[in-house]
């Protein structure tokens, strides 16, 4: 079975032509780098996305702190992860890369701060 | 007597920071960096999505992470004076910059100047978008700041006009926050944003993209309550037929950016009326010797990485100009 897909690994957005048996990738073509086939395989078998959002703070120099998942999480878990993240308020100063929530929803990815925030 | 500085850079976003660091690396001993906000980083602070740094750092970073890598280096360099909450309001052709600061007014004379002033958004008023004037119509970048930095949701049900990257990224951002994003409406035949953003921002969330459609009217008295959408032909003319309505309380307008070059204009620099960008002998040059423009003020870039690359060049160009015009030491 033939499928077309746009690689989202980088802004080049290569158009990939993929041969699958329905559940698994057999071959991929059209990529400009080795990340293309790896992306296609992952996307067909279990699509993953990096979650980025911002959470409330209290007593820090900005009202919100930008956060991200330390690695991609299953695409289907994004909204569930957002529900968990919405409850968080950060009240202590952070540096970029600090863990805000470890092992988010047991998915193996941490929620980490994207910037440094000091006290107000 | 007014203090003379070697290099003054207006704007502390990705362009200004890259220019400052590159100028220092090329031997400029005195840099004053003016930033109107309370923080360095510019628009990167509100661009919390990933996609930055793939070219420059070979890593996929968020906007704040990309900014932080420069902020740290700028802050460590004692010969870069960072002046926050400093809003440049006047510029003359003999390179005097006037600046408003909290409770103060400062004037500096520069030997060389780099404008890294970025863009502002095109607004509803700049495109034909008839209808009433209710609350709930926002430029997409403003909505981005509200959601990502202030913690406010602009509404519950949204339609996005224009499919540039900011509009696409805001579609995803609002969907994640529980806003029902009903449609992205694009008058052209293809999205103006990156294909990857159409995939990961719209398709991932089942948000329909209506190509060759336009919002013909915004309805609502106090607050937006619906928009009319019509299909257009190759010449962007409305096709006959009734079109359709979409109920919504929010309309985000993502229809492009305008380089901010009013200070350059004030000093008599030549500006291309169509693009609002400076006219010069090459990238980053203006028509005034020793005065440069870089980043989105020079041309609208689609990647911050290219802003960094070309702004580093601006820093070196300023350094070269300064070296050539070294005043005699007394």
HADDOCK unambig.tbl for C-alpha pairs under 7 A between the chains (distance, minus, plus):
assign (segid A and resid 6 and name CA) (segid B and resid 196 and name CA) 6.65 0.50 0.50
assign (segid A and resid 7 and name CA) (segid B and resid 196 and name CA) 6.76 0.50 0.50
assign (segid A and resid 8 and name CA) (segid B and resid 196 and name CA) 4.68 0.50 0.50
assign (segid A and resid 11 and name CA) (segid B and resid 194 and name CA) 6.53 0.50 0.50
assign (segid A and resid 11 and name CA) (segid B and resid 196 and name CA) 6.51 0.50 0.50
assign (segid A and resid 13 and name CA) (segid B and resid 195 and name CA) 5.82 0.50 0.50
assign (segid A and resid 13 and name CA) (segid B and resid 196 and name CA) 5.38 0.50 0.50
assign (segid A and resid 52 and name CA) (segid B and resid 48 and name CA) 6.43 0.50 0.50
assign (segid A and resid 52 and name CA) (segid B and resid 49 and name CA) 5.64 0.50 0.50
assign (segid A and resid 53 and name CA) (segid B and resid 48 and name CA) 6.66 0.50 0.50
assign (segid A and resid 54 and name CA) (segid B and resid 148 and name CA) 5.81 0.50 0.50
assign (segid A and resid 63 and name CA) (segid B and resid 149 and name CA) 6.43 0.50 0.50
assign (segid A and resid 63 and name CA) (segid B and resid 150 and name CA) 5.98 0.50 0.50
assign (segid A and resid 64 and name CA) (segid B and resid 148 and name CA) 6.89 0.50 0.50
assign (segid A and resid 64 and name CA) (segid B and resid 149 and name CA) 5.23 0.50 0.50
assign (segid A and resid 64 and name CA) (segid B and resid 150 and name CA) 6.44 0.50 0.50
assign (segid A and resid 64 and name CA) (segid B and resid 151 and name CA) 6.63 0.50 0.50
assign (segid A and resid 66 and name CA) (segid B and resid 48 and name CA) 6.04 0.50 0.50
assign (segid A and resid 79 and name CA) (segid B and resid 176 and name CA) 6.31 0.50 0.50
assign (segid A and resid 82 and name CA) (segid B and resid 176 and name CA) 6.80 0.50 0.50
assign (segid A and resid 114 and name CA) (segid B and resid 64 and name CA) 5.84 0.50 0.50
assign (segid A and resid 114 and name CA) (segid B and resid 65 and name CA) 5.24 0.50 0.50
assign (segid A and resid 115 and name CA) (segid B and resid 64 and name CA) 5.76 0.50 0.50
assign (segid A and resid 115 and name CA) (segid B and resid 65 and name CA) 5.94 0.50 0.50
assign (segid A and resid 115 and name CA) (segid B and resid 68 and name CA) 6.46 0.50 0.50
